[in-house]
Amino acid sequence: MSKGASFDTRFLVELYYTSDPARQSTIRNILLRSKPNYLSTAALSETYKLTLEKEGSEVAELRAKSLANDFHVVDMNKDIAVGAALIKHKKAIPFADSIIASTAKELKVPCYTDDPHFDSIEGVSVKWIKAG
């Protein structure tokens, strides 16, 4: 039985924007298999911003509500905030990614992504998004 998983923004980008049916199927299967599914507020914010830019405010609002219903949205607490700062201090990665990584580390669940810089973060178990 799964102890759950967390998800990077790039996973959600693939979920919403891939045109590859095999990749879409893989992503949906990951979501079904990995429950409970956790989402950092940083990933929610990045997804909202991207959707707002690509599809407008109505779709961004609907997507945010859907994500809040389908995932356990994890707010940043002190431990996640400090962990994110430590990750950012050690790695040249975007701060939102350090928050997402810190969230996965704090929850002790893997993070699904295809972003290679997550792989080098100590204490973060990465599961790669793979088609097929």
N, C-alpha and C positions, 0 to 999 in steps of 0.2 A: 504493500500500500504506500502511496506517495505521501511524503510529508509536506508537499506543496512545492511551489516554484514562484520565482519573481520574474518580471519581464522588463527588458530594456525597451526604450522607445522604438528602436529599429525593428523589434519584433512586431510592434503594433503597426508600424509603417508597412511592413510586409503583409500583415493581416488585412489592412484596409486597401492597399494600393497594388499588390502584385497582380499581374495578369496571367501568371503561370498557374494552371489548374493543379499541377502536382504539388507546387509549393503551397498553394492555398489549402489543399487537403492535408499536407504535413502539419501546417500551422494549426489548423482546427483540431487535428488529432492530438497535438501537444497540449492544447488547452483542455481537452477532455481528459487526458491521462494524468495531468499534473496537479489536479486539485488538492488542496485549496490553492487558488491563484492569487498572488499578491502583486500590487502595483504601487510603486512609489508615487507620491504626489509630484515628484519631479518629472516622471514619465507621463503622468496625466497632463501636466502643464505643457510639456513639449508637444504632446499629441494634440492638445487643444489648439496651440499656436499654429502648428502645421496645418491642421484641418481648417482653421480660420482663414489662413492664407490661400489654401487650395480650393475650399468649397464654401466658405462663408460662415456666418455666425449661427445660422439655424442648424446646419449639419454639425458644427463644432459643439453646440449645446446638446444636441441629441447624442452625439458620440460620447461626450463626457458623462451624461446620465447613464448611458449603456455601460460604460466602463465601470462606473460606480456600482452598478447593479451586478455586474459579472465578476468583479474582482474585489478582494479585500484591499481597499485603498489604505496605504500606510502613511500616516502623517510623520513628519520629521520630528523626532524627539531629541533630547540632549545627546543620547548615545549615538544615534544616527548622524546628528550634526557634527559631533566631534570626530566620529569615524570618517565622515566625508571630508572634513578638513585635513585629516591625516593622510587620506588617500590622495587628495589633491596636492598636498605638500610633497608627496613622494613621486607622483606621476604627472606627466604633462597631458592631462585629459580634461575635457570640459567639466565644469563643476557639477552640472546636472548628472553626468555619468558617475561622478564620485558619490553623489547622493544615492543614486540607483544602486551602485555597488555596495555602499555602506548599508543600505536597507537589506539587501540580500544577505550580507554578512551577519547583520544583527539578528535576522530571522533564522539564520542557519539553513537557508534553502538555496538551491542553485538559481542562477540567473540565465534565462534564455536570451541569447543575442547572437548576432553575427559580427559584432564589433570586436576586432582583435585586441584592442587595448584592455578589455576586461580580463583577458586570459592571464595577464601579468600582475593582477592585483592579489596580493597575499590574503588568503582566507576566504576568497570568493570562488565558489564552485561554478564553473561556466558550462552550460550546455549549448552547443552550437545549433543554429537553425540550419537544417539541411533538407533539401528537397529529396523526395523519393524514399 
